[in-house]
Amino acid sequence: MTIKARGRHYFQPGGYPVTAVRVTSSTGAGPSHPFDLTRVEHDHDFNELVMVAAGSAIQHIENWEVPVGAGDVYILQSRHRHYFHDLDRLELVNVMYDPSKLSLPVSEFRDIPGYNALFLLEPRYRRRHQFASRLRLGPVELARALAIADGIVAESQGRAPGRGAASLAKLIELIIFLSRQYGRNRTDSGRALLRIGDVLGRIEREYDHPWTIHELASLAGMSRSTFLRTFEDATGHAPIEYLIRKRIAGSMKALRETDDSITDIAFASGFSDSNYFTRQFRKITGMTPTTYRAGSGRFSAGDVTT
């Protein structure tokens, strides 16, 4: 039976939903901390960034098993069932956070191809790539990443004022550091994800550009058919659908923060027809731009691009 690991057991009550723990675990050893589920099948209602500091083990993820060792870094998203077995002097740092409850600079993150590859695409491609597209850090880079993560551990265990904000700042630093490290990935599978990640970054920055499939496939260095298949497998959306969703997210921000007309916002968001914009807005959000602007919107911009 799968156990549900809930954030309330790990995060500070009433604080930022960010924490980190050190786990030292070998076969036959006891738990490293309260609610330690290292060897028990479980899933989360939060995300967990796993950093293997030393040793080795078999990671069981969604009825699939893969050996992991020192330097491996990967994300376990909420609802991913997993546990470890055959542990050999395994040492982990688990960084736990709930992105749905944090003001993370996601638009800035998505400007980094390595972020898109490591945090968004690799979990989808994990089984197909036989985990070859995971991030593996060398000793120097691992030491740097662990030092940042240990800062979150210290803040989580301490009582200093502002520890939640400090943990959040260190989480952002860690995400950026790991994303940049993934940008140096030299494996074939890693480079493929980086190319798609670069496309996502360009769409993030230039969603108002009249992109064509040919342009996006050329940017990824792939044939049209390979690009279409790879992009949809990686993101869950066809490229043009993803682009439209990004444009809608951008328009939602403009609707909230400016007094520009609906037509001007449609054009500024990359739509050449305001009526088509309104139809797409309603299709994705369930309401018209006018209704959303009036304050009855139930969606944030992030809801339409995930």
Phi, psi and chi 1 to 4 in degrees:
 res  aa     phi    psi   chi1   chi2   chi3   chi4
   1 MET       -  136.6 -176.2  179.3   73.6      -
   2 THR   -85.2  130.3  -59.0      -      -      -
   3 ILE   -91.0  142.1  -64.8  175.0      -      -
   4 LYS   -93.9  115.9  173.1   68.1   73.9  174.0
   5 ALA   -86.5  117.7      -      -      -      -
   6 ARG  -105.1  142.2  -59.7 -166.9  179.2  -81.8
   7 GLY   -57.0  -30.6      -      -      -      -
   8 ARG   -63.4  -18.9   65.5  174.5 -179.9  -92.6
   9 HIS   -82.9  -12.6  -64.2  143.4      -      -
  10 TYR  -120.1  -34.5  -57.2   91.0      -      -
  11 PHE   -87.7  154.0  -56.3  134.3      -      -
  12 GLN   -65.4  133.0  -68.9  -73.6  -17.6      -
  13 PRO   -57.7  128.5  -22.5   32.9      -      -
  14 GLY    73.3    4.6      -      -      -      -
  15 GLY  -107.4 -171.7      -      -      -      -
  16 TYR   -65.2  137.1  -74.3   87.4      -      -
  17 PRO   -79.3   65.3   28.8  -32.9      -      -
  18 VAL  -139.6  132.0 -179.4      -      -      -
  19 THR  -158.3  169.7 -167.5      -      -      -
  20 ALA  -150.2  146.4      -      -      -      -
  21 VAL  -135.3  148.3  -66.1      -      -      -
  22 ARG   -92.0  135.8  -83.9 -111.1  177.9 -163.1
  23 VAL  -125.4  122.3  176.4      -      -      -
  24 THR  -116.8  116.5  -58.4      -      -      -
  25 SER  -148.3  127.8 -170.4      -      -      -
  26 SER  -130.9  162.0  -64.8      -      -      -
  27 THR   -54.8  125.3  -59.0      -      -      -
  28 GLY    94.9  -13.2      -      -      -      -
  29 ALA   -80.4  159.2      -      -      -      -
  30 GLY   -83.8  178.5      -      -      -      -
  31 PRO   -66.1  149.6   23.8  -33.0      -      -
  32 SER   -87.9  -20.5  -69.5      -      -      -
  33 HIS  -160.9  162.7   59.7   85.3      -      -
  34 PRO   -56.9  140.8  -22.9   32.9      -      -
  35 PHE    64.3   29.2  -58.6  104.3      -      -
  36 ASP   -75.0  113.8 -178.2   -0.5      -      -
  37 LEU  -114.3   26.5  -61.7  174.3      -      -
  38 THR   -52.6  -41.3  -57.4      -      -      -
  39 ARG  -104.8   12.7  -67.5 -177.8  -69.1 -102.2
  40 VAL  -118.1  131.2  178.3      -      -      -
  41 GLU   -62.2  127.8 -175.7  172.6   67.2      -
  42 HIS  -156.1  165.9   63.9  -75.6      -      -
  43 ASP  -133.1  179.7   61.5    8.9      -      -
  44 HIS  -124.7  166.6  -51.4  139.4      -      -
  45 ASP  -109.6   27.5   59.7    2.9      -      -
  46 PHE  -150.5  176.0   52.4   85.5      -      -
  47 ASN   -96.1  150.7  -75.2   -2.5      -      -
  48 GLU  -132.4  123.1 -178.0  175.6   64.5      -
  49 LEU   -95.1  114.8 -178.1   61.5      -      -
  50 VAL   -96.9  126.7  179.6      -      -      -
  51 MET  -124.7  115.7  -54.4  171.6   62.5      -
  52 VAL   -86.0  109.4 -176.5      -      -      -
  53 ALA   -82.3  -33.6      -      -      -      -
  54 ALA  -164.6  165.3      -      -      -      -
  55 GLY    75.0 -161.9      -      -      -      -
  56 SER  -154.7  166.8   62.5      -      -      -
  57 ALA  -170.7  174.6      -      -      -      -
  58 ILE  -103.7  122.0  -58.1  -61.5      -      -
  59 GLN   -94.3  120.9  172.0   78.5   83.1      -
  60 HIS   -95.7  118.7  179.5  102.2      -      -
  61 ILE  -130.3  117.3  -51.3  174.3      -      -
  62 GLU    50.2   52.2  -64.0  -71.7  -39.7      -
  63 ASN    63.2   27.0  -62.0  -39.7      -      -
  64 TRP  -136.0  142.2  179.4   60.5      -      -
  65 GLU  -123.4  141.1  -60.1 -164.8  -28.6      -
  66 VAL  -147.6  137.1   60.1      -      -      -
  67 PRO   -74.1  140.4   24.1  -31.1      -      -
  68 VAL  -128.5  154.4  -62.2      -      -      -
  69 GLY  -149.9 -178.2      -      -      -      -
  70 ALA   -53.7  132.0      -      -      -      -
  71 GLY    98.7  -14.6      -      -      -      -
  72 ASP   -73.6  135.4  -76.2  -19.6      -      -
  73 VAL  -135.4  129.4  177.8      -      -      -
  74 TYR  -157.8  160.7   49.8   97.3      -      -
  75 ILE  -103.1  136.6 -171.0   79.1      -      -
  76 LEU  -111.4  110.8  -67.0  171.0      -      -
  77 GLN   -80.1  163.5  -62.6  170.5  -28.8      -
  78 SER   -56.3  144.4   61.6      -      -      -
  79 ARG    78.0    0.9  -60.9 -175.3  -60.2  -82.7
  80 HIS   -79.0  113.1  -80.2  176.3      -      -
  81 ARG   -76.0  133.0  -67.3  177.8  -69.1  107.6
  82 HIS  -162.2  163.0   61.0  -81.3      -      -
  83 TYR  -169.8  169.3   65.4   93.0      -      -
  84 PHE  -109.5  150.5  -73.6  100.4      -      -
  85 HIS  -147.9  172.8   64.0   88.7      -      -
  86 ASP    51.8   52.1  -69.6  -16.7      -      -
  87 LEU   -79.1  136.8  -59.4   88.6      -      -
  88 ASP  -130.4   95.6 -177.7    9.2      -      -
  89 ARG    50.8   43.2  -67.1  168.3  -69.6 -179.4
  90 LEU   -73.4  131.2 -178.4   68.1      -      -
  91 GLU  -127.8  126.9  -64.6 -178.9   23.4      -
  92 LEU  -126.2  155.6  -53.7  170.8      -      -
  93 VAL  -120.4  119.5  175.5      -      -      -
  94 ASN  -103.7  117.5  -69.4  -28.2      -      -
  95 VAL  -101.2  117.4  179.9      -      -      -
  96 MET  -111.8  134.7  -64.7  168.6  -82.2      -
  97 TYR  -157.4  154.1   64.0   99.8      -      -
  98 ASP  -112.2   99.7 -173.0  -16.7      -      -
  99 PRO   -64.4  -22.7   22.9  -32.5      -      -
 100 SER   -71.7  -15.5   68.9      -      -      -
 101 LYS  -116.9   12.2  -61.8  177.4 -179.5  177.8
 102 LEU  -120.5  147.5  -70.9  170.7      -      -
 103 SER   -90.9   69.6  -63.1      -      -      -
 104 LEU   -82.1  144.3  -67.6  170.1      -      -
 105 PRO   -78.5   66.7   30.2  -35.1      -      -
 106 VAL   -61.7  -38.4  175.0      -      -      -
 107 SER   -63.0  -34.5   61.7      -      -      -
 108 GLU   -70.0  -42.4  -65.9  -72.4  -26.0      -
 109 PHE   -57.7  -44.4  -70.2  161.9      -      -
 110 ARG   -69.7   -8.1  -72.7 -177.5  176.7  173.7
 111 ASP   -79.9   -7.3 -161.7   32.5      -      -
 112 ILE  -103.2  113.0  -50.2  171.7      -      -
 113 PRO   -53.1  -37.0  -27.9   36.3      -      -
 114 GLY   -66.0  -30.5      -      -      -      -
 115 TYR   -66.5  -48.7  170.7   81.1      -      -
 116 ASN   -57.9  -40.5  -63.7  -38.1      -      -
 117 ALA   -69.3  -48.5      -      -      -      -
 118 LEU   -76.8  -43.7  176.7   60.6      -      -
 119 PHE   -95.3  -24.9  -72.0   87.1      -      -
 120 LEU  -108.7  -42.8  -55.8 -179.9      -      -
 121 LEU   -93.7  -43.2  -54.4 -179.4      -      -
 122 GLU   -55.9  -41.4 -168.1  -82.7  -29.2      -
 123 PRO   -59.4  -33.3  -27.3   36.9      -      -
 124 ARG   -74.9  -31.6  -69.8  179.1  178.5  -91.7
 125 TYR   -97.0    1.3  -91.8   69.1      -      -
 126 ARG   -55.3  -49.8 -171.3  167.8  -72.0  159.8
 127 ARG   -70.7  -43.6 -173.9 -177.1  -67.4  -92.5
 128 ARG   -60.7  -39.0  177.2  178.2  -64.4 -174.5
 129 HIS   -88.5    4.2  -73.8  174.1      -      -
 130 GLN    54.2   36.2  -64.1  -64.6  -61.5      -
 131 PHE    68.9    8.7 -143.9   37.2      -      -
 132 ALA   -70.2  -17.0      -      -      -      -
 133 SER   -93.4    9.1   51.7      -      -      -
 134 ARG   -68.7  164.1   69.7 -173.3  179.9  -82.8
 135 LEU   -85.0  129.9  175.9   61.6      -      -
 136 ARG  -124.3  116.9  171.3  160.0  -76.4  177.5
 137 LEU   -92.5  144.2  -62.8  175.2      -      -
 138 GLY   -75.4  171.6      -      -      -      -
 139 PRO   -55.7  -43.4  -24.8   34.5      -      -
 140 VAL   -67.2  -47.0  173.9      -      -      -
 141 GLU   -66.5  -37.7  -66.2   76.3   18.3      -
 142 LEU   -63.1  -42.9  177.5   60.9      -      -
 143 ALA   -60.2  -40.9      -      -      -      -
 144 ARG   -65.1  -45.8  169.9   71.2 -172.9  -78.0
 145 ALA   -63.1  -41.8      -      -      -      -
 146 LEU   -65.4  -35.1  -69.1  173.8      -      -
 147 ALA   -63.8  -41.0      -      -      -      -
 148 ILE   -65.1  -46.4  -59.9  171.4      -      -
 149 ALA   -63.5  -37.9      -      -      -      -
 150 ASP   -64.5  -27.1  -79.4  -21.9      -      -
 151 GLY   -63.6  -37.3      -      -      -      -
 152 ILE   -67.8  -40.4  -56.4  175.8      -      -
 153 VAL   -57.2  -47.9  174.3      -      -      -
 154 ALA   -63.1  -43.5      -      -      -      -
 155 GLU   -65.2  -38.5  -67.4  -69.7  -11.0      -
 156 SER   -67.0  -34.2  -59.8      -      -      -
 157 GLN   -88.4  -13.4  -64.8  176.4  -12.6      -
 158 GLY   -91.1 -176.4      -      -      -      -
 159 ARG  -126.9   14.8  -63.0  -66.9  177.8 -174.0
 160 ALA   -66.4  141.5      -      -      -      -
 161 PRO   -58.9  140.0  -21.8   32.4      -      -
 162 GLY    81.0   13.5      -      -      -      -
 163 ARG   -64.1  -31.4   62.4 -174.7 -179.4  -84.8
 164 GLY   -65.8  -47.0      -      -      -      -
 165 ALA   -64.7  -37.9      -      -      -      -
 166 ALA   -64.7  -39.9      -      -      -      -
 167 SER   -63.7  -41.1  -64.7      -      -      -
 168 LEU   -63.2  -42.8  176.6   58.3      -      -
 169 ALA   -62.1  -40.2      -      -      -      -
 170 LYS   -71.2  -34.3  -68.0  179.5 -174.5  -60.9
 171 LEU   -61.3  -44.9  172.3   64.5      -      -
 172 ILE   -61.7  -43.3  -67.9  171.7      -      -
 173 GLU   -60.4  -41.7  180.0 -175.5    4.0      -
 174 LEU   -67.2  -44.1 -179.0   61.6      -      -
 175 ILE   -60.0  -43.9  -71.1  173.6      -      -
 176 ILE   -65.9  -43.3  -67.7  173.0      -      -
 177 PHE   -60.6  -48.4  175.5   76.5      -      -
 178 LEU   -66.1  -37.4  -65.0  175.1      -      -
 179 SER   -63.4  -41.7  -62.1      -      -      -
 180 ARG   -67.1  -36.0  -71.2  173.0  173.6  172.5
 181 GLN   -65.8  -38.5  -68.5  -57.5  -50.3      -
 182 TYR   -64.3  -29.0 -161.7   97.7      -      -
 183 GLY   -62.1  -16.0      -      -      -      -
 184 ARG   -96.0    8.3  -60.7 -177.8  173.6   92.2
 185 ASN   -59.1  132.8 -160.5  -52.7      -      -
 186 ARG  -111.8   -0.1  -65.5  -66.0  178.6  -94.7
 187 THR   -77.2  153.3   66.1      -      -      -
 188 ASP   -58.8  -44.7  -70.4  -17.2      -      -
 189 SER   -68.3  -37.3   54.7      -      -      -
 190 GLY   -65.4  -40.7      -      -      -      -
 191 ARG   -66.6  -34.6  -74.6 -162.1  -62.0  -91.8
 192 ALA   -63.3  -42.8      -      -      -      -
 193 LEU   -67.4  -35.5  -67.1 -169.6      -      -
 194 LEU   -64.4  -36.0  -78.7  169.7      -      -
 195 ARG   -65.0  -42.7  -69.8 -162.8  -65.0  -88.5
 196 ILE   -66.5  -38.7  -64.5  -65.0      -      -
 197 GLY   -60.6  -36.4      -      -      -      -
 198 ASP   -66.1  -39.4 -171.7   42.7      -      -
 199 VAL   -62.0  -44.1  170.5      -      -      -
 200 LEU   -61.4  -40.0  -64.2 -179.2      -      -
 201 GLY   -63.3  -41.5      -      -      -      -
 202 ARG   -65.5  -41.2  -72.5  -69.6  -64.8  -86.1
 203 ILE   -62.7  -39.8  -69.6  174.8      -      -
 204 GLU   -59.7  -43.2 -175.5   72.7   27.2      -
 205 ARG   -80.8  -32.3  -63.6 -170.0  -59.4  -87.4
 206 GLU  -130.5   48.7  -55.5  171.8   35.7      -
 207 TYR   -69.1  -16.2   58.5   82.1      -      -
 208 ASP   -81.7   -6.8   57.4  -23.9      -      -
 209 HIS   -72.0  142.7  179.1   79.0      -      -
 210 PRO   -77.6   69.2   29.3  -36.1      -      -
 211 TRP   -63.3  144.2  -67.6  106.6      -      -
 212 THR  -116.3  160.7   65.5      -      -      -
 213 ILE   -59.4  -39.0  -64.2  -63.3      -      -
 214 HIS   -60.3  -45.2  175.1   74.1      -      -
 215 GLU   -63.0  -45.3  -75.7 -179.0  -57.2      -
 216 LEU   -67.3  -40.6  -66.1  173.1      -      -
 217 ALA   -64.1  -39.4      -      -      -      -
 218 SER   -64.8  -40.7  -64.3      -      -      -
 219 LEU   -61.0  -36.9 -176.3   62.0      -      -
 220 ALA   -80.2  -11.7      -      -      -      -
 221 GLY    69.6   34.8      -      -      -      -
 222 MET  -128.1  158.9  -61.9  176.7  178.8      -
 223 SER   -68.3  161.8   68.6      -      -      -
 224 ARG   -56.6  -48.4  178.0 -172.5  175.0   93.7
 225 SER   -66.2  -42.0   58.9      -      -      -
 226 THR   -64.9  -42.4  -61.2      -      -      -
 227 PHE   -62.7  -46.9  171.9   71.7      -      -
 228 LEU   -59.3  -45.4  -71.4  170.7      -      -
 229 ARG   -66.4  -46.0 -178.4  179.8   64.2 -105.9
 230 THR   -66.7  -42.4  -56.5      -      -      -
 231 PHE   -63.8  -46.0 -169.4   98.6      -      -
 232 GLU   -68.6  -38.2 -173.8  161.3    2.4      -
 233 ASP   -61.1  -39.0  -76.5  -11.5      -      -
 234 ALA   -77.5  -37.2      -      -      -      -
 235 THR  -108.8  -17.7   66.6      -      -      -
 236 GLY    85.0    1.0      -      -      -      -
 237 HIS  -133.9  148.6  -60.2  -69.6      -      -
 238 ALA   -66.4  153.3      -      -      -      -
 239 PRO   -53.8  -46.8  -26.0   34.3      -      -
 240 ILE   -68.2  -37.0  -62.6  -55.6      -      -
 241 GLU   -62.7  -43.0  179.7 -172.6    0.9      -
 242 TYR   -61.7  -43.0 -174.7   93.7      -      -
 243 LEU   -62.0  -43.9  174.6   60.4      -      -
 244 ILE   -61.9  -42.3  -71.2  172.1      -      -
 245 ARG   -62.7  -38.8  -74.4  176.8  169.6  -89.1
 246 LYS   -66.2  -39.9  179.5   57.0 -163.6  171.3
 247 ARG   -64.2  -40.4  -72.6  172.8  173.7  171.1
 248 ILE   -63.6  -41.9  -65.7  -61.8      -      -
 249 ALA   -60.4  -42.0      -      -      -      -
 250 GLY   -64.7  -38.7      -      -      -      -
 251 SER   -67.7  -33.8   73.8      -      -      -
 252 MET   -62.7  -40.0  -68.1  167.4   76.1      -
 253 LYS   -63.3  -43.9 -175.8  174.2 -173.4  -66.2
 254 ALA   -64.0  -39.3      -      -      -      -
 255 LEU   -63.2  -35.8  -73.1  164.8      -      -
 256 ARG   -75.9  -36.6  -67.6 -166.2  -52.0  -89.6
 257 GLU  -107.4   -6.8  -61.3  178.7    1.1      -
 258 THR  -130.7  168.5   76.5      -      -      -
 259 ASP  -105.2   15.2  -65.6  -36.5      -      -
 260 ASP   -61.3  152.6  -65.6  -12.7      -      -
 261 SER   -68.5  159.1   70.2      -      -      -
 262 ILE   -58.3  -41.6  -58.7  -63.2      -      -
 263 THR   -63.7  -44.9  -62.1      -      -      -
 264 ASP   -63.1  -40.0  -73.2  -14.8      -      -
 265 ILE   -66.7  -39.5  -71.8  174.0      -      -
 266 ALA   -59.3  -48.3      -      -      -      -
 267 PHE   -65.8  -42.4  -69.1  159.2      -      -
 268 ALA   -65.2  -24.6      -      -      -      -
 269 SER   -87.8   -3.0  -58.5      -      -      -
 270 GLY   106.8    1.2      -      -      -      -
 271 PHE   -90.9  136.2  -67.4   94.3      -      -
 272 SER   -94.4   -2.9   58.2      -      -      -
 273 ASP  -140.0  117.3 -176.9  -35.0      -      -
 274 SER   -67.4  -31.1   60.2      -      -      -
 275 ASN   -67.5  -40.7  -68.6  -35.6      -      -
 276 TYR   -64.4  -40.7  177.8   70.1      -      -
 277 PHE   -56.4  -47.1  162.4   66.9      -      -
 278 THR   -63.2  -40.1  -63.0      -      -      -
 279 ARG   -63.8  -44.0  -70.1 -162.8  -60.3  -87.1
 280 GLN   -67.2  -38.6  -69.2  -61.9  -41.1      -
 281 PHE   -61.0  -45.4 -164.0   99.9      -      -
 282 ARG   -66.1  -40.7 -174.5 -163.6  -68.4  -88.6
 283 LYS   -60.0  -40.7  176.7 -177.7  176.6 -178.9
 284 ILE   -85.9  -38.8  -69.4  171.3      -      -
 285 THR  -102.8  -17.8   70.3      -      -      -
 286 GLY    85.3    9.2      -      -      -      -
 287 MET  -149.2  167.3   65.0 -167.5   76.5      -
 288 THR   -84.1  160.8   66.4      -      -      -
 289 PRO   -57.0  -37.8  -25.2   34.5      -      -
 290 THR   -63.8  -43.6  -58.1      -      -      -
 291 THR   -64.1  -43.3  -58.0      -      -      -
 292 TYR   -59.9  -46.3 -179.5   83.2      -      -
 293 ARG   -62.8  -32.5  170.3  173.2  -93.3  174.5
 294 ALA   -68.1   -9.2      -      -      -      -
 295 GLY   106.6    4.8      -      -      -      -
 296 SER   -99.2   14.2   59.7      -      -      -
 297 GLY   -66.1  138.1      -      -      -      -
 298 ARG  -106.5   -2.1  -66.4  166.6  -67.5  138.7
 299 PHE  -116.4  147.6  -66.1   87.1      -      -
 300 SER   -98.6  166.0   69.2      -      -      -
 301 ALA   -59.5  -34.3      -      -      -      -
 302 GLY   -66.1  -24.9      -      -      -      -
 303 ASP   -66.7  -25.1  -67.2  -33.2      -      -
 304 VAL   -94.2   -6.9  -56.5      -      -      -
 305 THR  -110.8    2.5   55.6      -      -      -
 306 THR   -90.5      -   55.2      -      -      -
